[in-house]
Amino acid sequence: MAAVTASAAKFIAYEVVFFTLAVSAVILRFLSLRIRRRAIRAHDVLCIVSLLCLVGYGVDITVGAVERGVGIHTNELTFTKIVTVLKVFLASEFFWSTGVTCFRLSILLLYVEIFQTPKFYRAAMMTIALISVY
């Protein structure tokens, strides 16, 4: 196990703080569902999927930064470390894109539930289609 540098420790501290805020927000969201006695809907499930992708992305980037050399200039890395960094990047790309897509869809579905005009519904559905295709 590599020694944790000061910049990696700062990165981990920031990540823990923001991850705690994200988990707290989702817990409060589901607590409000329980208080209101409302069933879980699609935007709630997408929020959970987004949070799980955030966890995967955070773990992947943290392991990459602490153990594998993510964030170090390529001139300072060996060939095997460069290959490993690219593998970490490939895995993190999946988590990031899936998490952001689920988050966007969750927000749009929540807006569709709140604002129930036909014009807004059509605009939101077109945006959802655009996000899904992208």
C-alpha positions in Angstrom: 0.0 0.0 0.0 1.4 3.4 -1.0 1.8 6.2 1.5 -1.0 8.8 1.4 0.3 12.2 0.3 -1.0 15.4 1.7 -2.9 16.2 -1.5 -4.5 12.7 -1.5 -5.5 13.1 2.1 -7.1 16.4 1.3 -8.9 14.8 -1.7 -10.2 12.0 0.5 -11.4 14.5 3.2 -13.4 16.5 0.6 -14.8 13.3 -0.8 -16.0 12.1 2.6 -17.6 15.5 3.3 -19.5 15.7 0.0 -20.4 12.0 0.1 -21.9 12.5 3.6 -23.9 15.4 2.3 -25.2 13.3 -0.6 -26.2 10.3 1.6 -27.8 12.7 4.1 -29.9 14.3 1.3 -31.1 10.9 0.1 -31.9 9.7 3.6 -33.9 12.8 4.2 -35.7 12.3 0.9 -36.8 8.8 1.9 -37.6 10.0 5.4 -40.0 12.5 3.9 -41.5 9.8 1.8 -42.2 7.8 5.0 -43.7 10.8 6.8 -46.0 11.6 3.9 -46.8 7.9 3.4 -46.1 8.2 -0.3 -45.0 5.2 -2.4 -41.5 5.1 -4.0 -41.7 6.3 -7.6 -39.3 6.2 -10.6 -37.5 9.4 -9.7 -36.8 8.0 -6.2 -35.3 4.8 -7.6 -33.2 6.8 -10.1 -31.9 8.9 -7.2 -30.7 5.7 -5.4 -29.1 4.5 -8.6 -27.3 7.8 -8.9 -26.1 7.6 -5.3 -24.8 4.1 -5.9 -22.9 5.3 -9.0 -21.5 8.2 -6.9 -20.2 5.6 -4.4 -18.6 3.6 -7.2 -17.1 6.6 -8.8 -15.8 7.9 -5.5 -14.2 4.6 -4.6 -12.7 4.2 -8.1 -11.2 7.6 -8.2 -9.9 7.4 -4.6 -8.2 4.1 -5.1 -6.8 5.4 -8.4 -5.5 8.6 -6.8 -4.0 6.9 -3.7 -2.8 3.6 -5.1 -2.4 3.9 -8.9 -1.2 7.4 -9.7 -4.3 9.2 -11.0 -3.5 12.9 -11.0 0.3 12.4 -11.6 1.8 13.6 -14.8 2.3 10.8 -17.3 6.0 11.6 -17.6 6.4 10.5 -14.0 4.6 7.2 -14.4 5.9 3.8 -15.5 4.2 2.1 -18.4 2.4 -0.4 -16.2 1.1 2.5 -14.0 -0.2 4.3 -17.1 -2.1 1.2 -18.2 -3.6 0.9 -14.7 -4.5 4.6 -14.6 -6.3 4.1 -18.0 -8.2 1.1 -16.6 -9.3 3.2 -13.5 -10.3 6.0 -15.9 -12.4 3.6 -18.0 -14.2 2.2 -15.0 -14.8 5.7 -13.5 -16.2 6.9 -16.9 -19.1 4.3 -16.6 -19.9 5.3 -13.0 -19.8 9.1 -13.8 -22.0 8.9 -17.0 -24.5 6.6 -15.5 -24.8 8.6 -12.2 -25.2 11.9 -14.0 -27.8 10.5 -16.4 -29.8 8.9 -13.6 -29.7 12.2 -11.6 -30.9 14.3 -14.6 -33.7 11.8 -15.3 -34.7 11.8 -11.6 -34.9 15.6 -11.6 -36.9 15.7 -14.8 -39.4 13.0 -13.6 -39.8 14.9 -10.3 -40.6 18.1 -12.3 -43.1 16.2 -14.5 -44.8 15.1 -11.3 -44.9 18.7 -9.8 -45.7 20.7 -12.9 -48.5 18.9 -14.7 -49.2 21.1 -17.7 -49.3 19.5 -21.1 -46.7 21.9 -22.6 -44.2 21.2 -19.8 -44.9 17.5 -20.0 -44.0 17.4 -23.7 -40.9 19.6 -23.1 -39.7 17.3 -20.3 -40.4 14.1 -22.3 -38.3 15.5 -25.2 -35.5 16.4 -22.8 -35.7 12.9 -21.3 -35.5 11.4 -24.7 -32.5 13.6 -25.6 -30.7 12.6 -22.4 -31.5 8.9 -22.9 -30.1 9.0 -26.5 -27.0 10.9 -25.5 
